[in-house]
Amino acid sequence: MTSSKILFFLSLSFAGGIFLESLVKIPQIFIWGFFVFGVFLTLASQIFGARQQAFFRLLVAPFVSAGTSGPRPAKSLLPRALVFGFCVLFLVLGVLRVQISEFNIANDKLSRLNGQGEINLTGIISAEPDVRDGSQKIKVQAEKSIILVTTSRYPEYKYLDEVKLTGKLETPMETEEFSYKNYLMKDHIYSVMGFPKIEIVSQKHKYSIFSYTHEKILFIKQKMRQSIQSNFLAPQSFILRGIILGDKSAVGQDIKDKFRITGLSHIIAVSGMHVAILSSIIMSFLLFLGFWRKQAFYGSLVFIFVYVVLVGLPPSAVRAGIMGAIYLAGQALGRQTMSSRIIVLAGALMLLFNPLLLFYDVGFQLSFLAVLGLIYLEPLVRSFVKFLINRMFKINLSEKYENALMMFTVTISAQIFTLPIIIYNFGTVSFISPVTNALVAPIIYYIILFGFLSSVVGIIWGLFGWLIALPCYFLMTYFLGVIDIFSKPWAYKVIPDVSWVWIFIMCATIFCGVWFLNRKYAKDFI
């Protein structure tokens, strides 16, 4: 068993432990039982495995010393038993990780003050304020807890400002359709405060290495935001801010609904696609300047870190940053990195830091299911479409049309794998998503390219930034035209109140079907 496969099984076991504990609260006696069982397996495999190998060495010693090609030692069961034992231990570790997280939530000091009347708190603004049309939301860290504060649009506040809050702490609301409490809980926010009295205590920021770097990156982000607003009119500027900077709050609800209907919401959510395109741009630029490939690789890694901080460290961007770094490392080592093992490893690393993502972050679920769809289903769909074209039209597609075909098959595969989660969480199904994605996929790279370059260059030289923005302006006009044409009532279906039982059946059907097709028509996908 290879080391990568062992790491895959350990990561999968850890995620499985988180899933089990999140779904069903496991009693402590069972946790201890699994722990003892895992320890027993690992120790037994070591003891009996060593004796087995010693016995076979003694048995074949005469043949080896005589120089003959006698019988070779039978393959030891040590690796499999040892790996299985560690898998059990990692499953227990996943269960314990959830319990530790739930213990921290239950013992949060500030959340105990929810609904207890007006209080005074002093804290530090721990992230860039989320500024909207008539209000802004700021995250204030006080006494090792984070409070989400909603206040008026003005005055403006900045990252690392020390503020004094006077108001009432409340528990985030929960309804039958949506749990705002669970949505915030994954971000370690257990209390909210609406329109309190806010006093700025100090703007003399206390820096650490990270906070100083973070503040400078946010300063660049603000300049890029201003550059985009100078070079583009609304709604193009709002959409481009979402695509380049992850500012989805700037996009109006009517436009968000059109993106959802046409199946293009992923365009304005920072994902692996955005990181891959921008890191390839940076890599090409550094190589053009004369840097060695290894230097360009490290420069691109630094850019990925800066960009993830730039867009506000959302889980989608962190996932994209991890995958982008692994992708670049694979290119540098000359290895193929797009496999389920890497996806599961990236997911396990994120769940190690925040196990609540698995159940409460829809974006986390969608992104990993979409990538698994690309790995397991897309090659089959592409081969099937090529077979149909050859059978019906007697045409063999050449390699130059392969990318055009992939625009269609990638969308179909990702949509099939994510369909159950989309139906359960949003209650809608887009019928024309493959069509709209095929129409806009060829221009997304150039929208990101010219949009990013114009926003950066515009900071230094406004006129030159505007000239670079011209191609992006025409591409955005086409992009919005596609959205307006296809965002009609006939393009989607509303499916309300879907039971999780049907979602489970859909997921099981998709996974079993794809597994069967891969076993029958493909080899060694994992």
N, C-alpha and C positions, 0 to 999 in steps of 0.2 A: 504494500500500500504506500503510495507516494505521500510526501509531506504535505503537498497542496490538498490532497483528498482528505488527509487526517484533519487539517485545519478547517476544511469545509464541514466535516461532520461535527467537529467541536463547536463551530460557530452556529450550526443548525441546531444543535442540542441546547446551547445557551438561549437562542431565540425561542425554542420550543418550551423551555422552562418559563420564560416570561409570558408566553401565550397561555400556558396552562394556569399559572397563578392569576393572570388577569381575567381569565374566563371563570375559573372555579377556585375558591380559596382552599388551598391544600392544608390540612391539619399538620401540626408540627411533628406528630408521631410518624406520619408518612414521609416527611422530609428527612427525619433522622434515619428512617428505614432505608430510603434510597441512598443516603450518604454512606451508611455502613455497607450496603450492597456494592456501591462503587468502589469504596476502599478495598473491600474483600477481593473484587475482581482484579484490581490493579496489583495487589500484593500477591494473589494466587498466580497470576500470569507471570510475574517475575520469578517466583520460587519454582513453580513447575516447569516454566519455560527454560530456566537455567539447567535444571536437572535433565530435561529432555535433550537439550543440546549437548550436555556432557555425555549422556548415554550414547548418542549417535556418533560423537567424536571417538569414543572408545570402541564402538562397533566397527567403524570403517578405518581405524588406524592401520591394521595390517595391509589393507588394500592400498592405502595412500603410501605407506612406507615401501611397499613392493613396487610402486610405480605403475600399478595397473589402473585401469579405468573401472574400478568397482562401483558398487552402489553409492549414491550420494545421499547425504542426510535428508530425511523427509522434511518438508517445509514446516517450520514451527508455527504453532498457533499463537505464539506470543504476541505478534503485532495486533491481530484482530481482537484478542481478549483484552489486551492493554488499552487499545483505542476505545473499545466498548465501555470499559470501566471508567475511563476519563470522560466519555460522553455522558454517562450517568452523573458524574460529579459536576460537569458543566451544566447539565439540566438542573441540578440542585442549586447551582450558582445563579442561574437565571431566576429561579423561584425566589431565592433570598434577595436578589437585587430588587425585585418588585416589592417585597415586604419591607425592605429598608426605605424605599421611596415612599411607600404608604405611611410608614412610621414617621418620617420627616414631615409629611403633609399634616398628619394628625397632631403633631407636636409643634407646629408653627405658632410662634408666640402671637404675632399680629392677627392671624386669622381667628384667634380666640376672642378678639375684640370686635369682630363683625357684629353689627347690630346693637352695640352696647352704648350708643350715644356719641356725642361730639368729643373728639380727642385732638391733641396736638402731637405732631410728629416732625422730626427733622431728618432729612435724608439727602441722597445724591441722585441726580438724574443719571440713570445707568445706560441709557440708549438715546439715539437720535429721536427727538419728538416726532410723532406722526401727525403732521399738519394737514388738516382737511379744510373744506370750504368755510364752515362756520365754527369749527372747534379744533382742538388738538388733543392727542392722547400722549401722555408722558409716563414713562416707567421710573418710579422713584424707589431706590433701594434704601430701606431703613431697618436697622436692627436685623440684618442678614435676611430680610424678607423683601419681596418686590411687590409694590402696589401700582395698579394701573389707574392713573388719574385722568379723568376727562375734564377739560377746562375750556375756556373761551379761546378764540383764535389769537387774541392779543392780551397781554404782552407776549413776546416770543421768549422761549427758554432754550438753553443750549445744553448739550451733553456735558456732564460733570458739574453743572451748577448745583450748589447746595441750597435747598429750599426748605421752608417751614410750612407744613400743611395743617390747616385747622378745618376739620370736617368729620363726617361719619364714614366709618369703614363698613362696607356691605359685602355680603357673599355674592359672587356673580350669579346672574339669573339662570334658571333652567325652565324650559317649556317642553311640551310633548314632542315638538318638532326639532328643537335644537337645545343643546346644553352648552351655554356660554361658560359655565363653570369648568367643564371638562376641556373645552377649547383652550382656556387660559391656563388650566392646571398643567398641561404639557410644557408650558413656558415658565413653570414655577411661580405662577401668579395665583394667589388664593384670596385676595382681597381687592376690591375696587373702591374708588372714591369719586363721587360726582360733583363737579364744580365747587371744590373747597376754596377757602381763602388761602392764597399762596403768597408767601413773602420770600424774596431772594435773600438768603443769609450771606452768601459769598459767591463770587465768581472767580476767586483765586484758586484755580484748580490744583488739586493734589494729584500729581502724576505718578503712575507706575510706567514701566516700559510699554506695556500693552495699552494703557489708557492714553498715553501720549501719542503712540502710533495711531490708535483708533481716532483720536480727535483730529489729527492731521489728514487722515483718510476721509473723514466726514467733511472737512473743509474743502477738499478736492471734489467730493460729491456735490456739495452745494454749488460750487463753481460750474460743474458739469450740468447741473440742473438749470442754472441760469443761462448757460450757453444753449441748451436745448430750447428753452422758452424763447430765446432771442431769435433762433433760426427757424422755428416751426410755429405754426398757428395751431390753436385747439381745433379738433381733438387729437391731431397728429402729435403734438408735443406731449400730451398726457399719455398716449399709447407708447410713444418712444421712451418716455421716462420709465414706464413699466417694463419695457423690453430691455433697456440698457441698465437702468439703475434699480429695478425691482420696486418702483414706487407705484404699486397697484392702487393705493388709496386715491391717487390723482385721477384715475379712470372712473368716469361716471357709471352709475348702476345700469343705465340703459345700454351703454356700450359693453359692459360686462355681460349683460343678458344676451347680446348679439354674439359675443365670443362663445358663450356657453351653447347657444342654439346651433352655431356652425361648427362646434367641436374644436375651436381654436384657442381655448382658454390657456392651454399650455404655452402659447406664444408669449404671454405677458407674465408668466411665472418663471423666474430664473431657474433653469434646469441644466442638465448635463449638456444639452445642445448649445446653450449660450456659452458655457464655460469652454466647451470644445472649440467653438468657432473663435472666440476671443483669444484663447491660448494659442491656437494655430496662427492667428494674425500676429500676435506678439512674437512667436517663434520665427515666423517668416521674416518679420521686420528685423529681428536681431541677427538672423543669418545674412540678410541683405546688408546690414551695417558692417559685416565682416567678422562677427563673433564665431567661435568654433561651435559645433553642434552641442557639445557638452555644456558650454557656457550658456548657450541659448536655452537649453533644457532647464538649467537652474534658474535662469531669468524668468522662464515661463512659470515655474513652480512658485516663485515669489509673486508673480502677477496673480496667480490663482488665489493665493492667500489674501492679497490686497483686495481683489475683486469680491471675494466672499464677505470680507469686512465691509466693503463699500456698499453692498446691497443690504446690509443690516443683519447678517448672520442668521437668516431664516433657515429652518431645517432643509428646505429644498436646495438652497445654495450650499449648505454644508455637505449634503449628499453629493451634489454636483462637483464640489471641490475635491472630495475624496476620490470620486470616480475619475475626475480629470487628472489628478496627480498620479493615480495608478495607471491611467492610459498613457500619460507622458513617460512614466517610468518603464512601461512595457515597450514603448517605441525606442527608448534609449537602450534597453537590453535586447531589443530585437525579438520580443516574444509577443504572442497574441494574448491579450488580456481580457477580451470580452467573453466572459464565461460566468456561469451561475456561481462558481466558487467565489469569485471576486465580489459579486453582488451580495451574497450571503455574508461574506467577511465585512464588507462596508456596513451592512445593516447591523451586524452584531456589535461593531465598534460604536455605532450611534446609540444602540439600545443599552450598551454598557454605561454610557453617560446619562441617558434619559430613557428608561424603559417604558414611559408613558406614551412614547411616539407610536408604538405598535398598535394601540387601540384608539387613541384620541387624535392622531394626526392623519387626516385623509390623504394629504399630499405624500406622506411617507408611504402609505399603502399603494397609491396609484403609481408612483415613480418606480417602485421595485417590481410591481406586476407588469408595468409597461416594458421594462428592460427584459424581464423574463420572457415576455411575449416575443420580443425581438430575437432572443437567443434561440428559443425552442420552436416557435411557430413560423416566424418570418421566412426562414429558408424553405420550409415546406410549402407555404403559400406561394412564394415566388416560383418554385419548381412547378407547382400545379398550374399556375397562370401561364407559364411558358409552354407547358404541355398542351393546355387548351388552345392557345394561339397557334401552335404548330399543328394540332389536330384539326382545327376548324378552318384555318386560313393557309395552312401549309407554309408557314413562315417560321424560320429559325432566327430568333432575336440575337443580334451580335452584341458584343461587349459594350459598344458605345450607347446602346439603349438600356443597359443594365441599371444605371442610376435612375433613369426615368421610371423604370418598372418598380424599383425599390421605394420610390416616393409613395406609390400606391400600396405595396405590400407591407411596408413598415407601419403605415397608418392602420390598415386592417388588423394586423397582428396585435398592435398595442391596444386597439379599441376592443378586440375580443377579450383579451386578458383583463382589462380594466372595467368591462361592462358591468359585472355584478356590483362592484363598489360604487360606480357612478349611479346605477339605479337605486341602490340602497340609500345613499347619502343625498343625492340631488333629485331623484325621482323623474329624471328625463333621459330620453334616448335620442341622439341626433342621427337622422337617416342620411344626411349628406356630408358627414364628417370626412369620409374618404375623398369625396370630390373636392371639398374646400381645401383640405390639406394638400392634395395633389396640385391644386391651382396656386397655392401660396408657397409651397415648400421650395421651389426653385429660387425665390427672391429673398427668403429669410436671411440667408448668409449675407447678401449684399445690403439688406436693411440694417443688420447689426454692424457690418463693416463700416458703411458710410455714416451711420448714426453715431457709432462710437468715435470714429475719427473726427467728425465735425464737432462733437461735444468737447473733445479734448483740445483740438486745435483752436476752437472758438474761444477757449480760455485765454490763449496767448495772443491770437490774431483773429479778431472777430470777422473781418471781411473774408479771409481765406477759409475760415470755418463755415461761413455761409455758402461759399462756392462748393465746398465738399458736400454740403447738405443738399444741394440741388438734386443729384441723382436719388438720394433717399426720399426727397419730397415726392418725386414722381412714382417711386415704388410704393410709398405709403398711400398715395392716392389710389393706385390699383388695389392695394391691400384692403383699404376701406370699401372700395367698390365691390369687391367679392363678398365682404361681410354684409353689406347692405342688400345685395341681390339675394343672398341665400338665407338671411335671417328672417324667414317667413313662418307663419304658424304651421304650414304643411311640412316643414323641414324637421320637426321633432315631435315626440310623443311624451306626454306626461303620464307617469305611472306612480300614483301616490300610495303610501302605506304598504310598502313591500315588507313582508316578514323576513327575518334573518334566516329562517329555515329554507326559504326558496333561494336566498343568496348562497347559502351553503351548498345546496343541490346544484346550482349553476356553476359554482367554483369547482366542485368535485367532478361535474360532467366535463368541464373544459380541461381540467388537469388530466383526467383519465383518458380523454380523447386524444389530447396532444401526446401523452405518454405512449399510447397505443400506436399512433401514427409514427412517432419517432422510432419505436421498437421495430416497426414493420418496414419503414422506408428510409431510415437514417441510422447511422452508426456513430457511437461515441460522442453524443452531443455534450455530455458532461465532461 
